Amino acid sequence: MSHDAHAFGVLPSVLALVLVGAGYLHLAGLARRRNPARGWSRWRTACFAAGLALVAVALLPPVASFAGGDFRGHVVQHLLIGMYAPLGLVLGAPVTLLLRTAPPMVGRRLTALLRSGPVRVLNRPEIALLLSAGGLVVLYATPLHEVGEHPVGHWLLFAHFLLAGYLFAHVIAGPDPAPDRPGVRTRLVYLGCAIAVHAVTAQLMYGGWTAVHGPAAEVRGGAELMYYAGDVAELLLAGILVATWHPERSRRVG
């Protein structure tokens, strides 16, 4: 990843993170003022802020500088943006907050959008798995990862990491509404599939069987990071999912 590729969009990206964070804080304050008894969870606010902070850490030095000349740094960026930050962002329940504070007409339109066909398709766990774990395979098993050397491609990859990671975390264990979300047992199966895909990809990368080129020590170090740190992120997601499991409700739903 070149320095120019990183510098191309870092300022707009950081500015966007600041604006998103400010907007979330504004809506959280609005929710508390409108209904002081119900309020808005400060824990959810802290989770969302932590998610934004992890994205910022990935985009700024020293992580960005590390990624500029070392494949291990690239993997750290991938893990932060695509696996760890989405956990915090999803736990922040931004859609629920927006629904709670939006004007009635906007709320009805947003609800209709959440129930629309395209959104229902995106909320299917197999689609989320394909976009997140499947995208990982395509990225490292083909020359596609080389587009990261170009400024636009570099930031498009970051956007994919973040959005696909957010979608997968949301579908598996997010508190926001998700039409037709399957039961916990089914979601655990899909999470297990994601863990397997990450593990196999990391092992192939370690053995030199992917399209990633670079010093052997860097590629193997990146593979180890992907294997172990990726497992930690997915175990955290599993913990979040299990924490929301209500067996009696699961039995009623089937």
Secondary structure, 3 states (H helix, E strand, C coil): CCHHHHHHHHHHHHHHHHHHHHHHHHHHHHHHHHCCCCCCCHHHHHHHHHHHHHHHHHHCCCHHHHHHHCHHHHHHHHHHHHHHHHHHHHHCCHHHHHHHHCCHHHHHHHHHHHCCHHHHHHCCHHHHHHHHHHHHHHHHHCHHHHHHHCHHHHHHHHHHHHHHHHHHHHHHHCCCCCCCCCCHHHHHHHHHHHHHHHHHHHHHHHCCCCCCCCCHHHHHHHHHHHHHHHHHHHHHHHHHHHHCCCHHHHHHHC
